Amino acid sequence: MREFSFSIFPNENFLDLLLYQYGWEQCEPLHCFGPYMRHHYLFHYVISGRGWFDTDIAGVTQHFHLEANQGFLIPPNKVTTYCADEKEPWKYVWLEFDGLRVQEYLDHAGLNDAHPIYIPQSPAQGETVRDLMLYIANHAKSSPIHLIGHAYLFLDALIQSSAARRPMAETQLRDFYIHEAVTYMDQNYHRDLTVEEVADVCKLNRSYFSKLFRESMGCPPQEFLIRMRLTKAAELMKTTRDSIGDIAAACGYPNQLHFSRAFKKRYGASPREWRNQHQIR
């Protein structure tokens, strides 16, 4: 028998880490999902049973068999398919999330497009990840801050437990530069801001700054700035009645057409379509 729980996160006031939806499901034999493309990160942890997961890696479809105490990551804009075993259909719990620093956190866990499979260092550590995910899925009525707090605990457990874990950088000076850069972007994203200007604020050569930023944040500074602008634009569209043109301009996009293209690429829908689905009435 198919059993499941599904909830949508009610708030988007968080930038570093956002939750979108979460739940668990006991699948029926051969129950499949896909081919489908997500617009945010989606992580499944297999509680029991078996199944398989197909994803494209460097232009080649890779087929993975998974069982209890393993997991798989679906990155944004990746077409994937996953299916329950015929004899031992899996039960899994999932979280869909995103945010400005999520790629960095997942890189620390050794999870990315080319390495989507999670294997814990020990069953007990994997169960900690499972329990944190189930807590979020089973406490959908808790406050957004409470759920985001547990989402951070989940990511920390994922990093600490992963057999593919990568050590976090320990260079305090580098962290200082990145903090300065992100703070400056947050204060100036609404205007015509360049990578050269941010690098200059940090007193660094542009190429060296870009390398440092990518290593720390998992993406180039220009991409980070775009994500920041679009995240703030989505929040304004959800919570205000300002025109899309005014919101675009307030978030650093004087050209509304450029804004609409960037927004649709990020969220999978035009600004107007997204607003109709998410605006708080």
N, C-alpha and C positions, 0 to 999 in steps of 0.2 A: 504494500500500500504506500502511496506517495504521501508524505507529510512534509510540511514546510512552514517557515516563519519568514516574513519579509517586512522591512520597515524602511522609511525614508527619513534621512536626517533633516531636522526642521530649521536649520540655521546655517548661514554662510558668512559669519562675521570673522572667520579665522583665515589667515593667509598662509602660514607655514604648513598647516595641515588641515584639510577639510574632509569631512565624512559626507558621503552621498547616500548610500543605502547599505543595508546589511541584513543578514538572515542565515538560516540554515535549511537544509532539505535532505530528507531521506528519499532518494531517487528510486523510481521503478526500473526494472531491468531494461537496459539499452536506451534509457532516457538520455537524449542528446540536446545540446545547446550549441547552435551555430550551423554554418559559418556566420560569425557576427563580429563587428568591430566596436570596441568600447572607446569612450572619450576620456576616461579616467583610469587609474590603476585599479585592478580587481584581483584580490588574493583569495584563493580557496585553500582551506586546510581539510584534509580527508580524515574524518573521524573514524570511519569503519568502511569495510568493503573495498572494492577496486573500481578502476575506470581508466580511461586514457585521455590524452590531451594532445592536440595537433596545433602546431604554430609554425610560422615561417621564420627561418633563421638564415639570413644572408641569401635569400631567394630560393631556399630549399625547404620543403615541408618536413618538419621533424615530428616524429611520433613518440610519445612518452607514455609508459604504463606507470600508474601510481596506485599506492595502497595506503592503508591506515598509517597515520603519523608522518605523512608527507604533504607537500603543498605545491601549488603552482601559481605563478604570477602572470597576469595578462596586462601588458603595458598599453597605454593609450594608442589608438590608431593602428592596432594590430588585428588582423582577421584571424580568429581562432575557432576551434571546435573542441568540445569535450563531451564524453559519453560514459555512462555507467556500464559496468560489466553485466553480462547477461545472467550469470549465476550468483555473483556477489555484488549487487549494485551498491555503489558507495553512498554514504551519508557525509555531507560536508557542511562547513560553515564558511561564509564569505563576508568580506568587507570591500566596499568600493570607496576609494579615497583619492585625494590629490592634494596639491599644495605647492608652495614655492620651494620647499626643501625636501619634498618627498623623494625625488630622484636621488638626492644625496644620501638620505637614510637607507634607501634600498641598495644603493651601491655598497654601503658599509656591510649590508647583509649578504653581499655577493649575488644579488638578484638583479637581472636586467634583461634586455631583449634576447641576448644570446645565451643567457643562463637563467631560464625561468623556473627551474625546479628547486624547491626548498626541501632540504633534508636536515633534520636537527642532529646536533652532536650526540644527544641521548634521548630516549623516549620521554623521560621526565621533563626535559627542557621543551620538547615539542608539545607536551600536554599543557605547559604553562601558556604557550602561544594559543593553543586551542581554547583554553579556559577564558583567556582575556577576550578572544573573539566571541565566544558564546555569551559572555557577560554583556557585551555591547548589543548583540543580537536580541538578548532576552530582557534588556532594560531600555527599550525604545522610548519609554515615557519619562526617562530621567532628563535632567537639564542638559542643554548642549555642552556646557562647560564640563559637566561630569563625564559625558561620553567622550569628548575630546581628550580629557585627561586619561581615560582608559585606552584611547587610540594611541596616545604617546607611549603608554606602558606596553601595548601590543608591539609597536615598532621597536622599542628597546628590547623586548623579549625576542623578537624576530632576529635582531642583530646579534644579540648575545648567544643565541642558541644555534644559529646557522653554521652548518659544517663548512660553508663557503665564505664565512665571515672574513672581511678585510679590516685590518687595523685602522682606526680613526687617526687622522693626522694629529700630531701633538705639538705642532709649531704655534705657539701663542701669538707671535708676531703676525703670522699669516691670518690667523683668526681675527686679529685686530683690524687688519686691512679690509677683510671681507665684511666685518661688522660696519666699518666706516662706509664702505661702498653701498651696502644694502640700506643703511640709514639715509644716506644722501639720495638714493633712488626713491625711497619712500617719501622724502620731503619735496622731491622735484619731478616726479613722474608725470605731472600734469603739463609740463612744458617740453619744448624741443631739447631733449637731453641726449647727449652723445656719450659713447664709451670713452672717448678721449677726455671729456670733462670729468667723468667719474674717476678715471685713472689719475688725472691731474690732482684731484682732491686728495687722493691717497698718496700723492707724490711718487707715483710709479710710472715706468714706461708702459705704453698701451699694450704691447705684445706680452710683456711679462705679467701685467695685471690680468689680462684675459686668460693666460695660462693658469695663474693662481686661482682665479675665480672659477674656472671650469673644474679644476681639481677639487675645489672645496664644495661647490654647489651642484656639480654634475651637469652644468649647461653653460653656454657662453653668456656673458653679461647682457648682451642685447636680447637674447631669448628670455632671460630672467626678467628683464624690464618689461617685455611684451606681456609675459604671464602676469606680472604684477598689475599692469594697466588693465588687462582684461578681467582679472579677478575683482578689482575695485569697480570696474564698469558694471559687472554682473551684480555686485552688491547694490549699486545705485539703481539699477533697473528693477531690482527686486523690492527695494524699500522706498523709492520715491516715484513721483509722477513726472519728473523732468523728461523732456523730449530726448529721444535717442541721440539727436544731433548735439544737444547740450551736454549730455553725458559723455559722448565721444570726445568733444572738445575738452571737457574737464579732466579727462583721463589721458590727454596727450595725443589725441587724434583729431586735428583740425579738418581732415578730409573724412567725411562720414562713410564714403565708399570703401576706403582703406580699412576703416574700423570694422565695417560689416564683414569684409572678407577675412580679416584676422579673427574676429569673434566666431564666425562660422567654422573656421578651421580648428579653433580651440574647443568649441562647445558642441559642434555638430548641428547647429541650428542658427538661423539668422537672429540678430538681436531682437527683432519684433516677435518672432516665433518663440524664442526662449523666454521673453518677458511675459507673453500670454500664458505660459505654462507655470512660471515661478513667482510672478508678482504677488506680494502680500496685499490682499484686498482690504 
